[in-house]
Amino acid sequence: MSEPVKKEQKARAKPAPRAPAAGEAVAPARNQRSLTGTVVSDKMDKTVTVVVERQVMHPTIGKVVKRTKKYHAHNEGNDAKMGDRVVIEECRPISKTKAWKVARVQERARPE
């Protein structure tokens, strides 16, 4: 009869992932969500509130309705101002309400 396999033989350690060499391209993060919205508040330091508007079909009526949601996004250089159109990307949680960062300012608000 065959001997049972020992636990030490079953559980083999996987090799650690290697770090990219100097000059080697790093693959971008997969499944990173990005949204486009308008900055509605820039009163906080290094944080902006972005309103993202989307259009969905109403399940019963069949009419297209607008749905809005507010996101707090990290704005490192305080470069996004109120009224700007920005692209935000999902990132690790920075605070209780902040898990997005401003990737770029798409369009500046017109000065009044």
C-alpha positions as CSV (number, residue, x, y, z in Angstrom):
1,M,0.0,0.0,0.0
2,S,1.1,3.6,-0.6
3,E,2.1,5.8,2.3
4,P,0.0,8.9,3.2
5,V,1.6,12.2,2.1
6,K,2.9,14.3,4.9
7,K,1.6,17.8,5.5
8,E,5.1,19.3,5.0
9,Q,5.2,17.8,1.5
10,K,1.7,19.1,0.5
11,A,2.2,22.7,1.6
12,R,5.0,24.1,-0.5
13,A,5.9,27.8,-0.2
14,K,5.2,29.9,-3.3
15,P,8.1,32.0,-4.6
16,A,7.9,35.7,-3.7
17,P,6.9,37.9,-6.7
18,R,9.9,39.5,-8.2
19,A,10.3,43.3,-8.3
20,P,10.6,44.9,-11.7
21,A,14.1,45.7,-12.8
22,A,15.2,49.3,-13.4
23,G,13.8,50.5,-16.7
24,E,11.3,47.7,-16.9
25,A,7.7,48.8,-17.5
26,V,5.2,48.1,-14.6
27,A,1.8,46.8,-15.7
28,P,-1.1,49.1,-14.7
29,A,-3.5,47.9,-11.9
30,R,-6.3,45.8,-13.3
31,N,-9.9,46.6,-12.8
32,Q,-9.3,50.2,-11.6
33,R,-12.5,52.1,-11.9
34,S,-12.5,55.7,-13.1
35,L,-15.4,58.1,-13.2
36,T,-15.9,61.6,-14.6
37,G,-17.7,64.3,-12.6
38,T,-17.9,67.9,-11.6
39,V,-16.2,69.4,-8.5
40,V,-18.9,70.9,-6.2
41,S,-16.8,71.6,-3.1
42,D,-13.1,72.3,-2.6
43,K,-13.3,73.7,0.9
44,M,-11.4,70.9,2.5
45,D,-7.6,70.6,2.4
46,K,-6.4,68.1,-0.2
47,T,-10.0,66.8,-0.7
48,V,-12.7,67.7,-3.2
49,T,-16.3,66.6,-3.5
50,V,-17.2,65.3,-7.0
51,V,-20.7,64.8,-8.3
52,V,-20.9,62.0,-10.8
53,E,-24.1,62.0,-12.9
54,R,-25.3,58.9,-14.8
55,Q,-28.3,58.1,-16.9
56,V,-30.3,54.9,-16.3
57,M,-33.5,53.5,-17.8
58,H,-36.4,53.5,-15.3
59,P,-37.4,49.8,-14.8
60,T,-41.2,50.5,-14.9
61,I,-41.7,53.6,-16.9
62,G,-39.0,53.1,-19.4
63,K,-37.9,56.7,-19.3
64,V,-34.2,57.8,-19.0
65,V,-33.7,59.3,-15.5
66,K,-30.6,61.0,-14.1
67,R,-28.9,59.5,-11.0
68,T,-26.2,61.5,-9.1
69,K,-23.7,60.4,-6.5
70,K,-21.2,62.4,-4.5
71,Y,-17.6,61.1,-4.0
72,H,-14.8,62.5,-1.8
73,A,-11.6,62.4,-3.8
74,H,-8.0,63.1,-2.8
75,N,-6.7,66.2,-4.4
76,E,-2.9,66.2,-3.6
77,G,-1.9,69.6,-4.9
78,N,-5.2,71.3,-4.4
79,D,-5.3,71.9,-8.2
80,A,-8.9,71.0,-8.8
81,K,-11.2,73.9,-8.1
82,M,-15.0,74.3,-7.9
83,G,-16.8,73.8,-11.3
84,D,-13.9,71.8,-12.9
85,R,-14.6,68.6,-14.7
86,V,-12.3,65.9,-13.3
87,V,-11.5,62.2,-13.8
88,I,-11.3,60.3,-10.5
89,E,-9.8,56.8,-10.0
90,E,-10.4,54.3,-7.3
91,C,-7.6,53.8,-4.8
92,R,-6.9,52.4,-1.4
93,P,-9.0,53.9,1.4
94,I,-7.3,57.2,2.5
95,S,-9.9,58.0,5.2
96,K,-13.3,56.9,6.3
97,T,-15.1,58.5,3.3
98,K,-12.2,58.9,0.8
99,A,-11.3,56.0,-1.5
100,W,-10.8,57.9,-4.7
101,K,-8.1,60.2,-6.1
102,V,-8.2,63.0,-8.7
103,A,-6.4,61.5,-11.8
104,R,-6.6,64.6,-13.9
105,V,-8.5,67.8,-14.5
106,Q,-10.3,67.4,-17.8
107,E,-11.8,70.9,-18.2
108,R,-11.3,74.0,-16.1
109,A,-14.3,76.0,-14.9
110,R,-14.9,79.3,-16.7
111,P,-14.0,82.3,-14.5
112,E,-17.0,84.5,-13.8
